[in-house]
Amino acid sequence: MLHVTSAKYLSGYKIWVAFDDHTSGEVDLEGVLKGSVFEPLKDIGTFQQLAVDPELETVVWPNGADLAPEFLKELQLKQSQAVQ
């Protein structure tokens, strides 16, 4: 099972995520924050409050929103391949 070990805000809706499989990379979440729980994250000030939950071991926000590590990893790989 994949887990997030660290994450930090970069700019806009971009974050840097490190996984327990020793990979890491930038993930742009613009356009993927859909649904009522993600609505508050469209405010950059709220979006910047991301953290890694020590129990869930994934990226979370104070309003209870979270993203599965597998989703973040898949998006990171897809976006990094699109840049190459």
SEVEXKOL-931705 format. One record per residue (C-alpha): residue number from 1; z, y negated, x; chain; residue in three letters. Coordinates in nm, 4 decimals. Layout:
n:up:north:east:chain:res
NUM:Z:Y:X:A:ALA
...
This chain:
n:up:north:east:chain:res
1:0.0000:0.0000:0.0000:A:MET
2:-0.1000:-0.3429:0.1338:A:LEU
3:0.1544:-0.6245:0.1707:A:HIS
4:0.1402:-0.9927:0.2638:A:VAL
5:0.3570:-1.0749:0.5656:A:THR
6:0.2983:-1.4508:0.5767:A:SER
7:0.0998:-1.7227:0.4069:A:ALA
8:0.0568:-2.0947:0.4502:A:LYS
9:-0.1218:-2.3762:0.2768:A:TYR
10:-0.4271:-2.5151:0.4591:A:LEU
11:-0.6079:-2.7690:0.2379:A:SER
12:-0.7540:-2.7965:-0.1097:A:GLY
13:-0.7129:-2.4494:-0.2581:A:TYR
14:-0.7343:-2.2743:0.0794:A:LYS
15:-0.4519:-2.0671:0.2216:A:ILE
16:-0.4074:-1.8561:0.5348:A:TRP
17:-0.2779:-1.5058:0.4655:A:VAL
18:-0.1567:-1.2355:0.7048:A:ALA
19:-0.1313:-0.8742:0.5930:A:PHE
20:0.0779:-0.5815:0.7156:A:ASP
21:-0.2386:-0.4057:0.8361:A:ASP
22:-0.2474:-0.6700:1.1153:A:HIS
23:-0.5396:-0.8627:0.9642:A:THR
24:-0.5364:-1.2228:0.8526:A:SER
25:-0.7695:-1.4926:0.7374:A:GLY
26:-0.8461:-1.7877:0.5191:A:GLU
27:-0.8756:-1.7427:0.1439:A:VAL
28:-1.0234:-2.0083:-0.0834:A:ASP
29:-0.8692:-1.9735:-0.4285:A:LEU
30:-1.0687:-2.2512:-0.5916:A:GLU
31:-1.2413:-2.1109:-0.8972:A:GLY
32:-1.0307:-1.7937:-0.9169:A:VAL
33:-0.7140:-1.9433:-1.0640:A:LEU
34:-0.7833:-1.8505:-1.4248:A:LYS
35:-0.5362:-1.7954:-1.7062:A:GLY
36:-0.2350:-1.9814:-1.8376:A:SER
37:0.0019:-1.8777:-1.5556:A:VAL
38:-0.2379:-2.0293:-1.2998:A:PHE
39:-0.3029:-2.3534:-1.4914:A:GLU
40:-0.0135:-2.5414:-1.3201:A:PRO
41:-0.1585:-2.4458:-0.9790:A:LEU
42:-0.4612:-2.6649:-1.0415:A:LYS
43:-0.2275:-2.9479:-0.9412:A:ASP
44:-0.2476:-2.9483:-0.5597:A:ILE
45:0.1182:-3.0483:-0.5289:A:GLY
46:0.2202:-2.7370:-0.7200:A:THR
47:-0.0363:-2.5185:-0.5414:A:PHE
48:0.1091:-2.6209:-0.2032:A:GLN
49:0.4457:-2.4686:-0.2996:A:GLN
50:0.3251:-2.1144:-0.2294:A:LEU
51:0.5575:-1.8684:-0.0610:A:ALA
52:0.5738:-1.4998:0.0236:A:VAL
53:0.8145:-1.3152:-0.2038:A:ASP
54:1.0261:-1.0794:0.0118:A:PRO
55:1.0477:-0.8178:-0.2651:A:GLU
56:0.6932:-0.8333:-0.4020:A:LEU
57:0.5503:-0.8939:-0.0526:A:GLU
58:0.2733:-1.1135:-0.1854:A:THR
59:0.1923:-1.4801:-0.2431:A:VAL
60:0.3929:-1.6375:-0.5251:A:VAL
61:0.4522:-1.9818:-0.6743:A:TRP
62:0.7665:-2.1302:-0.8336:A:PRO
63:0.6196:-2.1013:-1.1854:A:ASN
64:0.6048:-1.7201:-1.1536:A:GLY
65:0.2359:-1.6916:-1.0681:A:ALA
66:0.1446:-1.4345:-0.8040:A:ASP
67:-0.1647:-1.2664:-0.6655:A:LEU
68:-0.1908:-0.9011:-0.5641:A:ALA
69:-0.2301:-0.8454:-0.1893:A:PRO
70:-0.5356:-0.6257:-0.2553:A:GLU
71:-0.7021:-0.9091:-0.4488:A:PHE
72:-0.6307:-1.1559:-0.1666:A:LEU
73:-0.7626:-0.9153:0.0979:A:LYS
74:-1.0809:-0.8398:-0.0979:A:GLU
75:-1.1452:-1.2105:-0.1511:A:LEU
76:-1.0749:-1.2895:0.2143:A:GLN
77:-1.3207:-1.0217:0.3323:A:LEU
78:-1.5866:-1.1307:0.0841:A:LYS
79:-1.5544:-1.4970:0.1810:A:GLN
80:-1.5531:-1.4281:0.5570:A:SER
81:-1.8713:-1.2196:0.5263:A:GLN
82:-2.0406:-1.4965:0.3265:A:ALA
83:-1.9737:-1.7425:0.6111:A:VAL
84:-2.1327:-1.5223:0.8802:A:GLN
